[in-house]
Amino acid sequence: MLEVVRAGALTTIQDLGRFGHAHLGVPRSGALDQSAHRLANRLAGNTPDTAALETTLTGVAVRTLQAVTVAVTGAPAPVRVNGRPAAWASAVHVPAGAVLDVGAAVGGLRSYVAVSGGIAVEPELGSRSTDLLSGLGPAPLRDGDHLPVGKALGHPVHADIALCEGPPRELVLPVLPGPRNDWFTDAALRTLATARFTVSPHSNRIALRVNGPALERAVHGELASEGMVIGAIQVPPDGRPVVFLADSPTTGGYPVIGVVPESRLAAAAQATPGLPVRFTLLRHANAA
């Protein structure tokens, strides 16, 4: 078991998400920065789909009730075991009874804490991920919670170098136009491609919201709800783009001006409020 000593601002349990339930209105959920999540699991000796902790800005502290190996990746943050500095992005042995403390992120937004054996809460619809939109999965961590840990099946990876992308200084998101870009004026598309936006503090696991110029609509009627994908850029009535992330709804009624390829969304997980955002228009799907 792990005992939660300090839950932090928002710490959730995430694996790679729940698939095949969009027709029931269930979001996929899962780790926002999947490359960081996979790396943490690999270092801890887990399979890629093992459930780990996703922290938000202020980190987390847990007491281990048995000896485990942990790895912390994603947003760089100070890591301590019983108050002593430990390595970030590396396999770290934590003895029974010790407190692992992951501090506030010094760059980026979300850190990932993998524990050998994984967080073994009961899965719902095939996933252990917390879904903030639908409420599926375990609730966000609270002080005093106890989390079950699975049996370690692999061996930690003690790598001399662990390659991981650093937090962005500017978020550059490639965009495939459509399917409803014809609902917008040519000027709106130019604005999307040339204007400078910033990350809104109202962003969350559901969507990356931005501040900046409004995108002008060419069609002002209502749009029937349509299926949505992760990376879809909806434009609500205020004209500011909203980029759907892992906990986003599976349908929506605002027009989608374009879609960010999912492979390029990991950086959005580390985008802090106020970070500059730039959209670049792609003309062909294979350009993503």
SVG drawing of the C-alpha trace seen along z (x, -y; Angstrom):
<svg xmlns="http://www.w3.org/2000/svg" viewBox="-29 -40 54 51">
<polyline fill="none" stroke="black" stroke-width="0.4" points="0.0,0.0 0.9,-3.7 -0.4,-6.2 -1.1,-9.7 0.7,-12.2 0.2,-15.2 -2.2,-14.9 -1.2,-18.2 -3.3,-20.5 -4.7,-17.7 -3.2,-14.2 -5.0,-11.5 -4.4,-7.8 -3.8,-7.4 -2.9,-4.5 -3.2,-4.8 -7.0,-5.2 -10.2,-3.3 -10.8,-2.5 -13.9,-1.4 -16.6,-3.2 -17.0,-6.5 -20.4,-5.3 -21.5,-5.3 -20.3,-8.8 -17.3,-7.7 -14.1,-9.7 -10.8,-7.9 -9.1,-9.7 -5.6,-8.4 -2.3,-10.2 -2.1,-13.6 1.7,-13.3 1.8,-9.7 5.5,-9.7 6.4,-10.8 4.0,-8.2 5.5,-5.4 9.0,-6.5 8.2,-6.5 6.8,-3.0 9.7,-1.7 12.2,-3.0 10.2,-1.4 10.1,1.9 6.4,1.8 4.6,2.4 3.5,-0.8 -0.2,-0.5 0.5,-0.3 -1.4,-2.8 0.8,-5.6 0.2,-9.0 -0.3,-12.2 0.4,-15.3 -0.5,-18.9 2.0,-21.7 2.5,-21.1 3.5,-17.4 2.6,-14.8 4.0,-13.0 3.3,-9.3 4.5,-6.9 5.5,-3.5 4.3,-0.6 6.7,1.8 9.9,1.3 9.3,0.2 11.1,-1.2 9.8,-4.6 10.5,-6.8 9.4,-10.4 9.2,-12.0 7.2,-14.7 7.5,-18.2 10.9,-18.4 10.5,-18.6 12.6,-18.1 12.4,-14.4 13.2,-13.5 13.1,-10.3 12.8,-10.9 13.9,-14.5 17.1,-13.5 17.4,-14.4 16.8,-11.6 17.1,-11.4 14.5,-12.7 13.8,-10.5 15.6,-7.6 14.8,-4.4 14.9,-5.1 14.7,-2.6 12.3,-3.7 12.5,-1.5 9.4,-0.5 8.0,-3.3 9.8,-6.0 8.1,-9.1 8.6,-9.9 8.0,-13.6 7.7,-15.1 7.8,-18.9 6.4,-21.7 7.2,-21.6 10.1,-23.8 9.1,-23.7 5.9,-22.4 2.8,-21.4 2.4,-17.6 4.8,-15.0 4.3,-11.3 5.1,-8.9 5.4,-5.3 5.7,-2.6 7.0,0.9 3.9,3.0 1.7,0.1 -1.3,-1.4 -3.6,1.5 -7.1,-0.1 -10.0,1.8 -10.4,1.0 -13.6,-0.5 -14.5,0.3 -11.0,1.7 -9.0,-1.2 -7.8,-2.5 -7.8,-6.1 -9.5,-8.9 -11.9,-10.7 -12.8,-14.2 -15.6,-14.7 -17.6,-11.5 -16.5,-10.7 -15.4,-7.2 -12.4,-5.7 -10.9,-6.5 -11.4,-10.0 -8.5,-12.5 -6.2,-11.8 -6.9,-13.1 -4.6,-13.3 -4.9,-10.0 -5.9,-7.9 -4.4,-4.4 -3.6,-3.0 -3.0,0.6 0.2,1.5 0.5,4.5 3.2,7.2 6.3,6.1 6.7,8.3 9.7,6.6 13.0,5.2 13.8,1.5 15.8,-0.1 18.9,-1.9 19.7,-4.0 22.7,-6.4 20.6,-8.7 16.8,-8.9 15.7,-11.0 12.6,-13.0 11.3,-16.2 11.5,-19.3 8.6,-21.6 7.9,-23.9 8.8,-27.6 6.2,-28.1 3.5,-25.6 3.4,-25.0 0.4,-23.0 0.1,-21.7 -3.5,-21.8 -5.2,-19.8 -8.1,-22.0 -11.7,-20.8 -14.1,-19.2 -16.0,-22.5 -13.5,-25.1 -16.0,-26.2 -18.1,-27.6 -15.3,-30.3 -14.2,-33.2 -10.8,-33.2 -9.8,-35.9 -10.5,-33.5 -8.1,-30.9 -5.4,-33.5 -5.9,-34.6 -5.6,-31.0 -2.4,-30.6 -0.7,-33.9 -2.0,-35.3 -0.3,-34.7 -2.4,-33.1 -1.6,-32.3 -2.7,-29.4 -5.7,-30.2 -5.6,-29.4 -9.0,-27.8 -7.3,-24.9 -7.6,-21.4 -7.6,-17.7 -10.7,-18.3 -9.4,-21.0 -6.6,-23.4 -8.2,-26.9 -6.4,-29.9 -6.6,-33.7 -6.3,-35.7 -8.2,-37.1 -11.6,-35.7 -12.1,-33.6 -14.8,-35.1 -17.7,-32.8 -19.0,-32.7 -22.0,-30.6 -24.0,-31.7 -26.6,-29.0 -26.8,-26.1 -24.8,-22.9 -26.2,-19.5 -23.9,-17.6 -21.2,-15.6 -18.6,-13.1 -15.4,-14.6 -11.9,-13.3 -9.0,-14.1 -7.2,-17.1 -10.4,-18.6 -10.3,-22.5 -13.8,-23.6 -14.8,-27.3 -17.5,-28.3 -19.5,-31.6 -16.8,-33.8 -14.5,-32.8 -11.6,-31.5 -10.2,-28.1 -10.6,-25.2 -8.3,-22.1 -9.9,-18.9 -7.7,-16.7 -8.0,-13.3 -11.1,-13.9 -13.0,-15.7 -16.6,-14.8 -17.2,-12.4 -19.7,-14.7 -20.0,-18.5 -22.2,-21.1 -19.7,-23.9 -17.9,-23.8 -14.5,-22.2 -12.1,-24.4 -9.3,-21.9 -7.7,-19.0 -4.3,-18.7 -2.7,-15.3 -2.8,-13.3 0.9,-12.6 1.6,-16.3 -0.5,-16.9 2.0,-15.7 3.4,-19.2 0.0,-20.6 0.0,-18.5 3.0,-20.6 1.6,-24.0 1.4,-26.4 -1.0,-29.4 0.4,-32.4 2.6,-30.2 2.6,-31.5 0.6,-29.3 1.0,-29.2 -1.0,-27.1 0.5,-26.1 -1.8,-24.9 -1.0,-21.6 -2.4,-20.8 -1.9,-17.0 -2.5,-14.4 0.9,-12.8 2.5,-16.2 1.6,-15.5"/>
</svg>
